[in-house]
Amino acid sequence: MSRTIRVLLAEDQSMVREALAALLGLDEDIEVVAQVARGDEVLPAARAHAVDVALLDIEMPGATGIEAAARLHAELPAVKLVILTTFGRPGHLRSAMESGADAFLVKDAPAAQLAEAIRKVLTGERVIDPTLAAAALAEGANPLTDREREVLRAAADGSTNAELATTLHLSQGTVRNYLSTAIQKLAVRNRAEAVRVARDKGWL
């Protein structure tokens, strides 16, 4: 008999997490040995439970699934990483792959497909939702630099340039330059549109 695959499930919505755990529990070769609701709980739980595969939701408090994946990849490279998302944003796929993820699937994929993805990543395969893969290729790379993304994220709540400068420890002129460059790159008219477009594409 083959060894049971030990799975960590990270999802902040308890109903979704419990439903996924119950569905995966129907497979005899898969056991959900740990469940967490925050991204910053992923690495400690993976260490404590000696997991083979981590299933990570993108949107979580504490740290995103992509950030948690990058930490896991750096600290526990043997653990296979499967990113789950409600939103099929091409930019998220690219970021997930760069963080070391082995699979990227939308949450509404059939449970059998998710179980099969878990088995495949353990054999060294990469599993990517085909629709998302095509969209990511068509979309191209994220044109924003890390600092431009940081400033745009901070500007999302409507902060003034002065407030952004204080928060980010930059001069107001530097903040203005980063925002102006981001607006030009995204071919929009103002910072609010820049935030919306970048979020829609999964670039923030």
BELCORCOR-V809878 format. One record per residue. N is the residue number from 1. NEAR is the number of other C-alpha atoms within 8 Angstrom. Layout:
N:NEAR
N:NEAR
This chain:
1:2
2:4
3:5
4:8
5:10
6:12
7:14
8:15
9:13
10:16
11:14
12:12
13:7
14:8
15:6
16:8
17:13
18:8
19:8
20:9
21:10
22:8
23:9
24:12
25:10
26:6
27:9
28:7
29:8
30:12
31:12
32:12
33:9
34:10
35:10
36:13
37:12
38:13
39:15
40:9
41:10
42:12
43:10
44:7
45:11
46:12
47:9
48:6
49:8
50:7
51:13
52:11
53:14
54:14
55:12
56:15
57:13
58:10
59:8
60:13
61:10
62:8
63:10
64:12
65:14
66:12
67:10
68:14
69:14
70:10
71:9
72:12
73:14
74:7
75:6
76:8
77:8
78:6
79:11
80:12
81:14
82:14
83:15
84:12
85:12
86:7
87:5
88:8
89:11
90:13
91:12
92:11
93:12
94:10
95:9
96:13
97:9
98:7
99:11
100:10
101:14
102:12
103:12
104:14
105:13
106:11
107:7
108:5
109:8
110:6
111:9
112:6
113:8
114:10
115:11
116:8
117:10
118:10
119:8
120:11
121:13
122:10
123:6
124:6
125:8
126:8
127:11
128:9
129:9
130:6
131:6
132:12
133:11
134:8
135:9
136:13
137:7
138:6
139:7
140:6
141:6
142:6
143:5
144:9
145:6
146:6
147:7
148:12
149:11
150:9
151:13
152:14
153:9
154:9
155:12
156:9
157:5
158:5
159:10
160:7
161:9
162:8
163:8
164:15
165:12
166:9
167:7
168:7
169:6
170:10
171:8
172:10
173:6
174:8
175:13
176:9
177:8
178:11
179:12
180:8
181:9
182:12
183:13
184:8
185:8
186:9
187:6
188:8
189:7
190:7
191:10
192:7
193:9
194:14
195:12
196:8
197:9
198:11
199:9
200:8
201:10
202:10
203:11
204:8
